[in-house]
Amino acid sequence: MLYLLTWSNLVSQIHLARNRGSVVKPKQRQARALEAIEREGEVTVDALAADFGVSAETVRRDLMLLAEKGTLQRVHGGARRLRLHAEGTFEQRMDEAAAEKGEIARKLAQVITSGDTCFIDTGSTTLACAQTLSEIADLTIVTNSVRIAQVMSRGRGKARVHLIGGIYAPDNGESVGADAIEQIGRFHADYAIVGVAALDAAAGPSAANFDEASVARAMCGNARKVVIVAHAEKFGRQAAHKICRFDEIDMLVSDAAPSDGLRAVLKASGVLVI
């Protein structure tokens, strides 16, 4: 019987023969997979399986573990190099995950009590939180967001609002820059309520905008407790600008439980997840 050996079959058999007799350990496979992804940008499960001389299911498990650690992005049939997350306009973000943000706001309102002083930074999730917190009496709010300042001051709780000044960024309706950082340093707060663009087990909480990350870091540095508010779609992403370390976070408020990898890092850092 005539057997036609295609080029792909030939390559696969060469790889299998190369690896036969030498077992590649999981950590070695995963390191080599990451090297291939960094080199090629994207790889397939079948190609890695042929290269390592293992089953496709074994490669899928390797890629799943690496994705949970935040070192690659899983795609259908393979994986690709992790891309830093960039955000859309504020109005676009307001339309995303509205129900999830409402759930986060309700959970946060169970933590904040009358008489508390809170930093709240700019963001669509923090704005949703402000709409619920505005019902709590006798709060003092320090924010760089014009929208949040308006919501808090008009709410039934009649919060005392300190609006931080600085360079005005019209899309997000916020003040940023050196003046904003300096003014934040004049306050001490019970809580820093901070939104993020991304929350990853390897990179921690991060922002897509340098100025917003700087404001968030200043707020975290002048509060007794740091509260990250993030809906589940932010998990497993990385953005360009780091906000803080995991061990600087006191609480994560989200609409859903984090994945195993992220949950383990949060637990090890003593972060309360609500």
C-alpha positions in Angstrom: 0.0 0.0 0.0 1.4 3.4 -1.0 1.8 5.7 2.0 2.1 9.4 1.2 4.2 11.2 3.8 3.4 14.9 3.8 5.9 17.6 4.9 4.1 18.3 8.1 4.0 14.6 9.0 7.7 14.3 8.2 8.5 17.3 10.5 6.3 15.8 13.3 8.1 12.4 13.0 11.5 14.1 13.1 10.5 16.0 16.3 9.1 12.8 17.8 12.3 10.9 17.0 14.4 13.7 18.5 12.5 13.7 21.7 12.0 9.9 22.0 14.0 8.5 24.8 14.4 11.8 26.6 11.4 13.0 28.7 11.0 16.7 28.8 9.9 17.8 32.2 6.9 20.1 32.6 8.9 23.2 33.7 11.2 22.6 30.7 8.3 22.3 28.3 6.7 25.5 29.7 9.9 27.4 29.5 10.5 26.3 25.9 6.9 27.1 25.0 7.3 30.7 26.3 10.6 31.0 24.3 8.7 29.9 21.2 5.9 32.3 21.8 8.3 35.2 22.4 10.1 34.3 19.2 7.2 33.6 17.0 4.4 35.7 18.6 1.9 32.9 18.4 2.2 29.0 18.4 -0.2 26.2 18.0 -0.9 23.3 20.4 -0.1 20.8 17.6 3.3 22.3 16.8 4.3 22.3 20.5 3.1 18.7 20.9 5.2 17.6 17.9 8.2 19.6 19.2 8.1 18.1 22.7 6.9 14.6 21.7 3.9 14.8 24.0 0.1 14.7 23.5 -1.9 17.8 22.6 -3.7 17.5 25.9 -0.4 17.8 27.8 0.4 21.0 25.9 -3.0 22.4 26.6 -2.5 21.8 30.4 0.9 23.6 30.1 -0.6 26.5 28.3 -3.5 26.7 30.8 -1.0 26.9 33.7 1.1 29.6 32.0 -2.1 31.6 31.2 -3.1 31.5 34.9 0.3 32.9 35.8 -0.3 35.7 33.3 2.7 34.9 31.1 0.7 34.3 27.8 -2.7 34.7 26.2 -4.7 31.5 25.3 -6.3 31.5 21.9 -8.2 28.8 20.0 -5.8 26.1 19.2 -2.7 27.6 20.8 -1.4 30.7 22.6 0.1 34.1 21.7 2.4 36.6 23.3 0.7 38.6 26.0 -0.4 42.0 24.9 -0.7 45.0 27.2 -4.3 46.1 27.7 -5.3 49.5 26.4 -8.6 51.1 27.3 -11.2 52.8 25.2 -12.8 56.2 25.8 -14.6 56.8 29.1 -18.0 56.7 27.5 -17.2 53.3 25.9 -16.1 51.9 29.2 -19.3 53.2 30.9 -21.2 50.8 28.6 -19.1 47.8 29.5 -20.2 45.4 32.3 -22.7 47.8 33.8 -24.5 45.1 35.8 -21.2 43.8 37.2 -20.1 47.3 38.2 -23.4 47.7 40.0 -22.8 44.5 41.9 -19.3 45.7 42.9 -20.9 49.0 44.1 -23.4 47.2 46.3 -20.6 45.0 47.9 -18.4 48.1 48.5 -21.3 49.9 50.2 -21.3 47.2 52.9 -17.7 48.0 53.7 -17.8 51.9 53.8 -19.6 53.3 56.8 -20.8 56.8 57.9 -18.0 59.0 58.9 -15.3 57.4 56.7 -12.9 59.4 54.6 -12.2 57.9 51.1 -10.0 58.7 48.2 -11.8 57.7 45.0 -9.9 57.8 41.7 -11.2 58.2 38.2 -12.9 55.3 36.4 -16.1 53.8 35.2 -16.2 51.3 38.0 -15.4 53.9 40.7 -18.1 56.1 39.2 -20.6 53.3 39.6 -19.4 52.8 43.2 -19.8 56.6 43.9 -23.5 56.4 42.8 -24.1 53.9 45.5 -21.8 55.4 48.1 -23.6 58.8 47.7 -26.4 57.4 49.8 -24.2 56.9 52.8 -24.3 59.8 55.3 -21.4 61.9 56.5 -18.7 60.7 54.1 -15.6 62.8 53.2 -14.6 62.2 49.6 -11.3 63.2 48.0 -11.3 62.7 44.3 -9.7 63.8 41.1 -12.9 63.0 39.1 -15.3 65.8 38.3 -18.1 63.2 37.6 -17.5 61.5 41.0 -17.4 64.9 42.8 -20.8 65.8 41.2 -22.4 62.4 42.0 -21.2 62.4 45.6 -22.2 66.0 46.3 -25.7 65.5 44.9 -26.5 62.2 46.7 -28.7 61.9 49.8 -25.6 61.4 52.0 -24.5 65.0 51.3 -20.8 64.0 51.3 -18.1 66.6 51.9 -16.2 66.6 48.6 -12.6 67.7 48.0 -12.0 68.0 44.3 -8.3 67.7 43.5 -6.9 70.2 41.0 -4.2 69.9 38.4 -4.0 69.4 34.6 -7.5 68.7 33.3 -8.0 65.6 31.1 -11.4 66.1 29.4 -12.1 62.6 28.2 -12.0 61.1 31.6 -13.1 64.3 33.3 -10.2 64.2 35.7 -7.3 66.2 37.2 -3.8 64.7 36.9 -0.2 65.7 37.1 2.2 67.0 39.7 -0.3 69.4 41.3 -2.8 66.6 41.8 -0.2 64.4 43.4 0.9 67.2 45.7 -2.7 67.9 46.8 -3.4 64.2 47.5 -0.5 64.2 49.9 -2.3 66.8 52.1 -4.9 64.2 53.1 -5.1 61.0 55.1 -8.0 58.7 54.3 -9.5 55.6 55.8 -9.8 54.0 52.3 -8.3 54.5 48.9 -10.9 53.1 46.4 -9.0 52.5 43.2 -10.1 51.1 39.8 -7.7 49.3 37.5 -7.4 48.5 33.8 -5.9 45.1 34.6 -5.3 42.7 37.4 -2.8 39.9 36.8 -1.2 37.3 39.0 2.2 38.1 37.8 2.0 41.9 37.3 -0.5 42.9 39.9 -2.9 45.8 39.5 -2.1 48.2 36.7 -3.4 51.1 34.7 -3.3 51.9 31.0 -2.6 55.6 31.6 0.6 56.9 33.2 -1.0 59.9 34.9 -3.9 57.8 36.3 -1.5 55.3 37.7 0.4 58.1 39.4 -2.7 59.4 41.0 -3.8 55.9 42.1 -0.3 55.3 43.7 -0.5 58.6 45.6 -4.0 57.8 46.9 -2.8 54.3 48.0 0.2 55.8 49.8 -2.0 58.1 51.9 -4.8 55.7 53.0 -5.0 53.3 55.8 -6.5 50.6 53.6 -6.4 50.1 49.8 -9.4 48.7 48.1 -9.2 47.6 44.4 -12.5 47.5 42.6 -12.5 45.5 39.4 -14.9 43.4 37.4 -13.9 39.9 36.4 -13.0 40.9 32.8 -10.0 42.7 34.2 -8.5 39.5 35.6 -5.6 38.0 33.7 -4.8 41.3 31.9 -1.7 43.4 32.1 -1.5 47.1 31.4 1.5 49.3 31.0 1.7 51.2 34.4 1.9 49.4 37.7 -0.2 50.8 40.6 1.0 48.9 43.7 2.2 45.5 45.0 -0.2 42.8 46.0 0.9 43.1 49.7 -0.2 46.7 49.6 -3.8 45.8 48.8 -6.2 45.2 51.7 -9.3 44.3 49.8 -10.5 43.3 46.3 -14.1 43.9 45.5 -15.4 42.1 42.4 -18.5 40.6 40.9 -16.9 37.2 40.5 -14.2 35.0 42.1 -10.7 35.2 40.6 -9.1 32.3 38.8 -7.0 29.8 40.8 -3.7 31.4 40.0 -4.8 35.0 40.9 -6.7 33.8 44.0 -3.6 32.0 45.3 -1.5 35.2 45.0 -4.2 37.3 46.7 -4.5 34.8 49.5 -0.7 34.6 50.0 -0.6 38.5 50.2 -3.4 38.6 52.8 -5.9 40.3 50.4 -9.5 40.0 51.4 -11.7 39.1 48.4 -15.3 40.2 48.4 
